[in-house]
């Protein structure tokens, strides 16, 4: 009884190190950009914390609500007489607050778009209007009159419940400190970040601590990442502050122009946008705050940006000074695959029929079929037919057919070398039949994984057809290109050895 013939195993080259990190691959998943052109700069972007996480885009004298499902405008708030600076949702998504250049602060019902509350904290422009992240009745405002105010929106007739007038210039950013409902922080154009306690009754007791930027540049944005960590942007510099230590713990100097926006993506790091057109992701979980990914927008500086709330992070939205709004959407799991998973257990009858299908038994005999028997029934490839028929020259020619994968070509070359048939497969050739072989060698010469195999074939070709090279213009040109490629690789090796020597000196 004759045994089945063994198939030629395909060569598997070792996997090269990945050129991209998992974080880079994640952020590159935001594709299919949609560009919306407005006539004025995009001042503010805010995502609704409630599902399905629609987002509000503030520009000029209106706020547009974009659907998270269709990326189209579903609502528009345009009852403003002056430029709007802030459009933010409450944590439950039922209310929307907006502040404009006339000092008016309006609170809208997101369902009916009716104005529920109107506040006049100042006659100066109000750039900040934010709801408390956990207390639905508290609202924080910051105006150019150098005063931050805390309101109870259920009792607006009595005025603010607390005022913080310790500032030396315009207030352009403010936020609540997560983990402590009584603390808030402000960023001022005098270059100082201040932290206030809303429970204090006197002006002196309200100020808990303050941090001064070295550059003295106006603070464009401030963000509280946790109960102990603050981030502020002044000029092209971003500083990270530790409330427990009372000092700066890190500086981000990755921008050439003023940083305008900070956004906390949660588990994915800190999103920072600048007027130089860059948006970068910083690893806030590590001590060195490395840049994980970045985008470059060439049509203007970045004024605002944001990412859909975790865990889906569906959309990445950027607003530019040119009025251009960029909406990028991340690829998600296909619905077809989800449907297959849901239909896996169709009914009780199906479960009953499949009961015990995965049982292997405790002591039963299991017969394992060899892969060679299963693979022998498959159709043989062309080079395998030539090898089985001992047509070595034809097998070598089939390895360089157009469109053949590189791994398959290496498999044929390796098999001919293993069987000792390199010289026989190259016998009786002319310049026409040698040309595709040499061209493939030149193209793949820089791949160190197959360099030894290529050198073996080139050595045999030089030995057999050395006299033919000087008589053929085509072969002379091909070998000239091969010599140039070898020179380049030798130069790379020398440079690598020099760098290796330098590194050894540094590690001694």
N, C-alpha and C positions, 0 to 999 in steps of 0.2 A: 504494500500500500504506500503510495507516494504521498509526501507531505505537501501542504500548500506553500506556495512561494511567498517569501516575506517581502512586503512592500518596502520601498526605499523611504526611510524616515526623513521628514523634512527638517532641515537645520533650523534651530531656533537661536538666533543671536541673543546675547545677554541684553537685558533692557537697560537703555541708557538712563542716566539721572533725569528726572523731570525738569523741564526748563521753567515751569511755573509752579507756584505754591497753591495749595488748596484754596487759600483766600483769594488769590488772583483769579483762579478759575471761577470762584463764586461770583465775584464782582463783574467778571467778563460775561456772566450770564445775563446781565442787563442789556438786552439787545432791542432790536426793532424800535429805534427812536422815533418819536412823533414830535415834530417841531411846530409850535404855535407862535405866530408873530403878533405881538402887541405893539401899540404905538408909544408906550411909555415903559420905563424900567419896571421889572418885577420886584416889588418891595419886600414881599413876605410870602412864604409858603408854609402851610400847616395841614397835617393829616388829622382826620377825625379819628380819635382813639377808639370809637365804637365801630364794629363791623358794619358795612364792608370797607371801611377806611377810605372814604372819599376825601379829596384834598381841596383846600381853599387856596386860591391864587389871588394875591392882592396887587393891583396895578392901577395907577392913576386914581380915578374916582369911582372905582367899582371893585367888587370881590366876586370872582367866578368860582363856582363849585364844580369840580370835574369828577365824573363817575369813575370809581376804581375798576369797574367791569368793562366799560366802553371807552374810557379816556376822553369822553366828550363832555361839554359843558351841559349840566343839568339844571343849574340855578344861577341867577345873577342878582347881586345886591348893588344897586346903583343909585341910592337915594342920598348920595353925599354931595356936598357943595364944594369940597376941597379934597386935596390928595389924601388918600387913605394909607395908613402906615402899618396897620396891624389887623389881621383877620384870623381869629383863633377860635377853635371849638372848646366846649367844656368837656370834661372827662367822659360824660355819658352821651355826648354828641347831640344833645337836644337844644343847646343854645350856641349862638355864635356872637362874639364880641368884635367890634371894630372901632378904631380910633383914627381921627383924621387931623389935618393941619389946622383946623379951626378950634381944636381943643375938645370937640364933641366926642363922646364915647357912647356907642349904641349897642344894645343887646337885642338880638333877633331870635325868634323861634325858627329853628331850621326846617320845620315842617310847613308852616304857613308863611314864613318870611315876614311876619309882622314884627314891628318894633315893640318890645316889651318894656324896656327901660332905657331912658336917656339920661346921661350924666354930663355935667359941665365942670370937670375938675379944674380947668384953667382956660384962659383965653389964648394961651400960647399953644403951639402944636403939641399934640400928645402922641408920642411914638410907641408907647408901651401900653398894652391892655391884655392881661392874662388872667384866666381863671385859676383858682387854687386846684392842685391836682387831686385832692381828696375831699375838700369842703366845697360843696356846690354853690354856697351862697356868698363866697368871698371872691373879690375881684381886685387885682393890683393894676394901678396905672402909674405911668411916669411921663412927665411933661417937661417942656423947655423952660418952665418957671423954676426948675431945680428942686422940685418937690415930688416925692413918690407918695401915693395915697392908697390906702386899703379900704375897700367898700364892702358893706353888707348889702347885696343887691335886693334883699327883701325889705330893707329899710333905707331907701335912698334919700328920703326927705330930710333926714337928720344930718346928712353930710357924711364924710368918711369917718370910719371908726378909728383910724390911725393915720398920721401924716409923718413923713420922714423928710425933713428939710435940711439935712446935714450936708448937702451937696454944694460943690463950688462951681458947677457948670451944668450944661444940658444933660438930662438923663435919656439915654438912647437904648438901654437894655436893662432888663430885670427879670428875675424868676424866683420861684419858691425853691427851698432846699428840700429834696426828698428825704423821707425818714424823720423829719421834724416839721410838723405843721405850723410851728410858730416862728420859723426863721425864713427870711427872704434876703436876696442879694441884689445889688444894683451895680450897673456899670455906667460911669459918668465920663464926660468929656474932659474932666480935670485929671484923668489918668489914674483914678483910684477906684478899687473895688470895695464896696462896703457891705457888711452883713448886719441885718437888723433883727431885733426881737420884737414881735408884734404885741407881746404881753406887757412890755414896759410902758409906764405912764409918762415918764419924763423924757425930754429930748436927749439928755446925757445918757440915760440908761438904755435907750433904744439901740444905740450903736454898740454892737458886740465886738467887732473887729474890722479892720480895713487893711487893704494891701495896695501898695504903690508900685506901678509899673516903672521900671528904670528909665525907659525912654521918655516917659511923660506924654506919650501920644494919647489921643482920645480913645476911649474904650468903645468899640463898636458893638461888641456882643459879650455876654457873660452867660455861663451855663453851669448848673450844679449837677455833677454826675452822680454824686452820692451824698450821704449825710456829712461826709468829711472832706470831699474833694470838689474844688471849683476850677473852672477853666475860663479864662478871659482872653480876649483878642484886642490888642492895641497896636496899631500900625501893622507891619509885616510879622509881628511876633505874637505867639500864643504862649501863655504861661499857665502852669498847673499849680494850684495852691492847695495846701493841706491845712484844714481848719484846726486840727489838733496840734500841729507844730507851729502854726501861725506864720508860715513862710512858704516860699516857692520851692517846689520839689523837682520841677522840670521845665525846660523851655523848648518850644518848637520854632525853629528858625528856617522853615522850609519854603518860604514865600518871598517874593521880591516886592510886592505891593501890599496894601492894607488888607488884612483879613476882615471880612464883612459878616460871616455867618458861621455859627457852630451848631451842630446837630448831633444828638446822642442816638446812635442806632441800637443801643442795648448791648447784646452779646457780640455784635460785629465791630464795635469800636467807635471812635469819634470821627465825625464827618466835618471837614473844615473847607470853606470856600473863600477865595481871595479875588481881588480886583485884577490880579495877573492872569485870570482865566482858568486857574487850577482849582480842582476839588480833590482832596486827598483824604484817605482813610488811615487813621492812626490806631495802633493797637493800644487801647487804654488798659488792657489787663496786664501788660508787661511794664517793667520799670523803665525801659529805655524808649518807649513810645515810638516804635518803628513804623515807617510808612508801609502799609500793606498793599495799597492800590491807589490809583489816581486817574483823573480824566483831565483833558485840556480842551477848553472851549475857546475857539479862535475868534468868535464873533462878538466878544465883549467880556467885561469883567463879571464875576459872579457876585450877585447881591444876596441871593437866598437859595437854599437847597433843603432837601428832605428826603427821607426814605420811609416807606410804609412801615407801620408798627410791626414788631416781631410777633409771631415767629415766621410769617410768610415773607416779609420784605418784598412785596410784589413790584412796587414802582419806585424808581429813583427819579426825582424831579428837580430841575435846576432852573433858576431864574436869572437872567443876565441884564446888564445895564442897557443893552441894545434893545430890550423889549422882547427878546426871544425866550420862549419857554420850551425846555427840552424834557420830554417824558420818556423814560426808558423802562421797559418791562422785563422782568426776569422770567426765564423759562420755568415752567412747573411740570409736574407729572401729568402725562396725557390722561384724559378722561377715559380712554378706551381701556388702559391698563387698570384703572380703578374699577371699571365695570367688570373686568375679568375676575378681580379679587372678590368683588361682591357676589358674583355668580358662582363662586367656587362651591359654596354650600347652598344648593338650590332649594332643597326641600328635605323633609324628614324621610321621604322615600329614597331619595338619592343617598342620604347618609346611611340608611339601612342597607342599601345595595353595596356600598363601598366599605361597610364595616369589616374590619380585619384585613383589608388589602395591604396595609403596611406592617402586618405581623410577620416576623421572621422565624418565630419559634425559638425554644430554648436549646434543643439538641438536634434540630433537623439538619440534613445535609444540604449545603448550598453549592450549586454548580456555577462556577465563574467561567464564562466564555472568554477566550483570549481575544485581544483586539485585532490580531492578525487575521483570524477567521472571519470576523465581521467586516474587516476592511477589504478582504480579498474579493468580496462580491462587488465592491465599488469599481467604477470604470477606471482603467489605468490611464495615467497621464502619458503624453507623447514621449517624454524623455524616458519614462519607465519602460515603454515598449521597446525603445531603441536599446536600452541597457540589457533588457532580458534577451534580446536577439543578438547581443554582442556587437551592435553597430555603434562603436565608440565615437566615431567622427560625427555621425548623425545626432547622437545624444548631446555632444558638445554644441553643435549648431542649434539644436532645439533650446538650449539654455539661454541663448541670446535672441530669441524671437521677440518681436515687438509686443509690448504690453505685459510681458512676463514679470511677476513680482521678483524683487531682488533676492528674497529668501530662497525662492525656487532655483534661481541661477546659482547661488552659492551651494545649494543642495547637490546640483549636478556636478559642479566643480569638485566638491568635497568627495563625492562618490567615485569620480574618476581617479582622484588622487589616492583614495583608500584602496582601490582595486589595482593601482599601479599602471593605469592606462593613459597617463597624460601624454606621453610621447606618441603612442599609437593614435590617439584622437587628434593630434596636431599634424600627423604625417600627410604628405602629399597636398599641401595647401599652397594657394597663391595669394597675391596681395588683396584680392577681392574677398576671399574667405577669411583672411586674417584681420581685415579692417574692423568688422563689428566687435570682435573679441578685444582688440587693443583699445577701441574707443570706450568699451564698457569698463576696462581696467582703469583708464584715465579718469573716468567720471567717478569711480568709487574708490580711488586710491587713498583718499583721506580717511576712509573708514578703518580705524585701527583694528576692528574686530575681524576683518577679512584680509588684512594686509599680507599676512604670511602665505595665505593661499594664493593670492594674486602674484606675489613674488615668485612662487614656485612655477607658475605657468609662464611668467615673463622670462625666467631663466631658461626654460626649455625652448621657448620661441627664439631667443637670442642664439642659443647653441645650434638650433636646426636651420634658422633662416638668417643668420648674421650676414652672409654674403649677399643675400637678396635685398637687404635694406639699402645699400649704397646704389643699387641699380634701379630702385623704384622711388619715384618722387613722392608718391602717396605715403609709403611706409616711412620714408625719411622724415616727412612732416609730422606723422603721427608719433614717431619715436622722439622727435624734437619736443613735442608737447608733453610727452611722458617725462622727458628729462626735466622740463621746467616744473612739472608737478612734484617730482622727486626733490628738486632743489627747494621748493617752498616747504615741503614737509620736513626736510632736514633743518631748515632755518627755524621752523617752529620748535623742533626738538631742542635745538641749541638754546633758544630763548627760554624754553621750559626748564632746562637744566640750570641756566643762570638764575631764574626766579627761585628755583628749589634751593640753590646755594645761598641766596639772600635770606630765605625763610629760615634755613638752618642756623644762620648767624643770629637771627632775632630770637630763636628759641633756646639758644645756648645759655 
